[in-house]
């Protein structure tokens, strides 16, 4: 035991328990992490190293127990897709998960269709505000939040009916402005109508009166043969709803002789004129 050949050469150090074939020195088994028929090689660097003694990094044929991150295959000699978020299946290379923006078995398809999310884009987005696409990995609506009537991390949960009727502050502000404008217009119309009615009633209760001042006109007959007489006419103040002026005229007597010169003056009719202060020059009288 421990030797082989005609010259009894020692078995390789990698042979487990120092046992090898007596004819050619091949190891019956290898110590951990040694590879090859003579157990004189080590596991490939692509194999995930094992630190405990219960597991080996690879078997004597070089087949890795597990691969380093990003590698797959029996000997971990193939690379996982760059779209994989970490490891892929040891045998098929299928990604365990995809990085953001990738989909497919090997995560080599860019992005999900609008409205889908998840590792394989097999989940539907919820109800994001303004129909914004959700996060293609988490399905979250992010800062835009949920549409009216929905809640939850993916905006798939319906709000209670009482909360569905909530009105946004912008809508409330617009409604307030419209109500204010309408109230202002209605108020102006009401004031105008009230003023118009008040004015009509005032006119019907107090009709306008034409006030005509009293004037007294006097005529002095300058005939020397007669005493001075005064003819007057008076205009009175008339209450005429139709605003039509009506003046009464009183005929006066005048000397109609062609060459008679009449002179007019205002008389103080509070005292009697007995001296015939004003006289008429008769043009037919002998000078």
C-alpha distance (Angstrom), angle and dihedral (degrees) to the residues before:
residue distance angle dihedral
X1 . . .
X2 3.77 . .
X3 3.78 94.4 .
X4 3.74 137.0 80.3
X5 3.81 141.0 -177.9
X6 3.77 134.5 33.2
X7 3.72 89.4 -64.7
X8 3.84 93.1 48.3
X9 3.74 94.7 -123.8
X10 3.84 115.5 -173.6
X11 3.79 120.0 -101.2
X12 3.77 116.9 -106.2
X13 3.80 116.7 -84.8
X14 3.78 89.9 -119.1
X15 3.76 93.0 63.2
X16 3.74 110.8 108.4
X17 3.80 111.1 -112.6
X18 3.77 87.6 -2.2
X19 3.78 91.6 -80.0
X20 3.76 122.9 145.3
X21 3.78 140.9 150.2
X22 3.80 113.1 -72.6
X23 3.78 91.7 -142.4
X24 3.78 102.9 51.1
X25 3.82 106.9 0.2
X26 3.80 97.7 -113.0
X27 3.77 111.1 159.4
X28 3.73 117.5 -112.4
X29 3.82 87.3 -143.7
X30 3.76 137.1 -11.7
X31 3.71 132.9 -116.7
X32 3.79 114.4 -111.7
X33 3.78 116.3 -65.0
X34 3.78 95.2 10.9
X35 3.73 122.1 118.1
X36 3.74 139.3 -164.2
X37 3.80 137.8 49.1
X38 3.75 90.8 -70.7
X39 3.84 93.0 36.0
X40 3.77 89.1 -125.0
X41 3.84 96.3 126.5
X42 3.80 132.2 74.1
X43 3.78 131.9 -131.5
X44 3.76 117.8 -84.9
X45 3.78 118.8 -91.8
X46 3.81 89.0 -118.8
X47 3.79 90.3 67.0
X48 3.75 117.1 94.1
X49 3.83 105.7 -108.9
X50 3.79 117.4 -122.4
X51 3.75 120.1 -141.7
X52 3.78 99.0 -173.6
X53 3.76 123.6 74.3
X54 3.79 95.8 -130.8
X55 3.79 94.4 70.6
X56 3.73 130.8 44.8
X57 3.76 128.4 -142.9
X58 3.79 91.1 -134.0
X59 3.77 139.4 -11.4
X60 3.79 126.0 -108.8
X61 3.82 89.3 -87.1
X62 3.82 91.2 59.1
X63 3.78 95.1 -108.7
X64 3.80 106.8 147.1
X65 3.74 119.9 -127.0
X66 3.82 88.0 -144.4
X67 3.77 136.1 -7.3
X68 3.73 132.6 -121.5
X69 3.82 116.2 -104.0
X70 3.79 110.5 -73.3
X71 3.84 95.8 23.5
X72 3.79 133.5 96.8
X73 3.80 140.9 170.7
X74 3.84 132.9 78.4
X75 3.75 91.8 -67.9
X76 3.84 93.7 26.9
X77 3.75 88.7 -117.1
X78 3.86 96.1 137.1
X79 3.78 129.2 76.5
X80 3.79 124.6 -124.5
X81 3.82 117.7 -124.7
X82 3.79 114.9 -79.4
X83 3.80 87.2 -125.5
X84 3.80 91.5 64.6
X85 3.76 115.0 104.1
X86 3.78 95.7 -137.2
X87 3.79 122.8 -45.1
X88 3.76 131.3 24.9
X89 3.78 131.1 -160.3
X90 3.82 111.6 -68.9
X91 3.78 93.7 -134.1
X92 3.86 106.1 30.2
X93 3.80 103.8 25.1
X94 3.83 91.2 -128.4
X95 3.79 109.9 156.2
X96 3.76 118.0 -110.1
X97 3.84 87.9 -147.2
X98 3.80 136.5 -11.1
X99 3.75 130.6 -121.2
X100 3.80 117.4 -112.6
X101 3.76 112.2 -69.1
X102 3.81 96.4 21.9
X103 3.77 132.3 98.2
X104 3.79 141.1 169.9
X105 3.82 133.3 75.3
X106 3.77 90.9 -65.5
X107 3.82 94.3 28.7
X108 3.77 90.0 -118.5
X109 3.83 96.7 128.1
X110 3.77 115.4 91.4
X111 3.77 117.9 -121.7
X112 3.77 132.4 -33.2
X113 3.75 125.3 -86.0
X114 3.79 114.9 -93.4
X115 3.77 109.8 -77.3
X116 3.82 95.9 25.4
X117 3.76 133.6 96.7
X118 3.80 141.7 164.7
X119 3.79 137.1 81.1
X120 3.77 90.7 -59.8
X121 3.80 97.0 22.6
X122 3.79 87.5 -113.0
X123 3.81 95.6 131.2
X124 3.77 124.5 82.9
X125 3.79 122.2 -130.3
X126 3.77 118.9 -114.5
X127 3.79 127.0 -127.6
X128 3.78 106.4 -60.6
X129 3.80 119.4 -176.7
X130 3.81 116.5 -92.6
X131 3.83 88.6 9.3
X132 3.80 90.1 -76.5
X133 3.86 113.8 172.0
X134 3.79 114.1 -107.9
X135 3.79 126.5 -124.4
X136 3.81 106.3 -73.1
X137 3.80 91.5 -137.4
X138 3.82 106.6 36.3
X139 3.81 101.1 20.2
X140 3.81 90.1 -131.1
X141 3.81 118.9 150.4
X142 3.79 90.4 -142.8
X143 3.79 121.1 -161.3
X144 3.80 95.2 -14.3
X145 3.79 89.8 68.0
X146 3.77 128.6 -161.3
X147 3.78 129.3 -37.2
X148 3.80 117.9 -106.2
X149 3.77 111.4 -69.3
X150 3.82 97.7 24.1
X151 3.77 136.8 90.9
X152 3.80 142.0 167.2
X153 3.83 134.3 84.1
X154 3.80 91.3 -65.8
X155 3.83 96.2 28.2
X156 3.79 93.1 -118.6
X157 3.80 97.7 121.0
X158 3.79 117.0 91.6
X159 3.78 118.9 -131.8
X160 3.81 120.4 -125.1
X161 3.80 112.6 -88.2
X162 3.81 93.0 -107.2
X163 3.80 90.1 58.6
X164 3.80 93.6 46.3
X165 3.77 91.1 70.6
X166 3.80 94.4 59.4
X167 3.79 111.8 130.6
X168 3.77 121.7 -144.4
X169 3.84 119.2 -116.4
X170 3.81 90.8 -114.2
X171 3.81 92.1 57.6
X172 3.80 90.6 46.8
X173 3.81 90.3 52.3
X174 3.81 93.1 50.4
X175 3.80 91.5 48.4
X176 3.81 90.2 50.2
X177 3.80 92.4 52.7
X178 3.81 92.4 48.4
X179 3.80 92.3 48.9
X180 3.81 90.4 49.5
X181 3.81 92.8 51.1
X182 3.81 92.7 47.5
X183 3.82 92.2 48.4
X184 3.80 90.3 49.6
X185 3.80 92.4 52.2
X186 3.81 93.1 46.7
X187 3.80 90.9 48.0
X188 3.81 92.1 52.0
X189 3.81 91.6 49.4
X190 3.81 91.2 48.9
X191 3.82 92.6 51.0
X192 3.80 91.0 48.6
X193 3.81 92.7 50.5
X194 3.81 93.1 47.0
X195 3.79 91.3 50.3
X196 3.79 91.4 48.4
X197 3.83 92.4 50.5
X198 3.83 91.4 46.8
X199 3.78 91.2 50.8
X200 3.81 92.8 49.3
X201 3.80 92.4 50.1
X202 3.78 92.2 48.4
X203 3.78 91.6 51.8
X204 3.81 92.0 49.3
X205 3.83 92.7 50.3
X206 3.83 96.6 43.0
X207 3.82 111.2 33.0
X208 3.74 116.4 -166.9
X209 3.83 117.3 -97.8
X210 3.73 125.5 -149.4
X211 3.76 105.7 -133.1
X212 3.75 112.0 -156.0
X213 3.80 114.2 -172.2
X214 3.78 119.1 -126.0
X215 3.74 114.1 -109.2
X216 3.78 124.9 -177.7
X217 3.74 117.9 -156.6
X218 3.79 120.7 -167.6
X219 3.75 129.5 -162.5
X220 3.78 121.2 -159.0
X221 3.70 113.7 -154.9
X222 3.79 104.0 -144.0
X223 3.76 93.4 -159.8
X224 3.89 103.1 133.7
X225 3.74 92.2 -153.2
X226 3.74 94.6 64.9
X227 3.72 136.7 47.8
X228 3.75 119.0 -97.0
X229 3.79 112.4 -89.8
X230 3.74 129.9 -171.2
X231 3.78 124.2 -144.6
X232 3.78 116.4 -166.8
X233 3.73 138.8 -176.6
X234 3.72 124.2 -163.8
X235 3.74 131.5 -157.2
X236 3.70 112.6 -150.7
X237 3.76 133.6 -153.6
X238 3.77 106.8 -94.1
X239 3.76 126.6 -159.6
X240 3.78 99.5 -147.6
X241 3.78 115.8 164.2
X242 3.81 91.0 -162.6
X243 3.79 91.6 58.6
X244 3.82 90.1 -123.6
X245 3.78 113.2 148.2
X246 3.81 113.3 -133.9
X247 3.77 116.3 -173.3
X248 3.78 124.2 -176.4
X249 3.75 115.8 -143.0
X250 3.85 125.3 -156.6
X251 3.76 117.5 -151.7
X252 3.76 115.7 -123.4
X253 3.74 128.7 -155.1
X254 3.78 117.7 -117.4
X255 3.77 134.1 -179.4
X256 3.79 103.6 -107.6
X257 3.79 98.0 -164.8
X258 3.78 110.9 129.5
X259 3.77 97.9 -129.8
X260 3.75 96.3 39.6
X261 3.79 114.5 117.3
X262 3.76 114.2 -150.7
X263 3.72 122.6 -160.6
X264 3.80 123.6 -162.0
X265 3.65 129.4 -156.3
X266 3.75 138.0 158.4
X267 3.77 114.1 -97.8
X268 3.71 128.6 -151.5
X269 3.78 96.7 -122.1
X270 3.76 92.7 -171.0
X271 3.83 91.3 79.7
X272 3.78 128.7 47.6
X273 3.81 116.1 -112.1
X274 3.78 105.2 -143.2
X275 3.76 98.3 156.7
X276 3.79 97.2 65.8
X277 3.76 91.4 -126.4
X278 3.77 92.5 -178.9
X279 3.82 117.1 54.6
X280 3.72 134.7 177.9
X281 3.77 123.3 -126.3
X282 3.73 107.4 -131.6
X283 3.77 108.0 -141.5
X284 3.85 90.0 -156.7
X285 3.77 93.3 56.1
X286 3.79 116.0 106.5
X287 3.82 109.8 -104.6
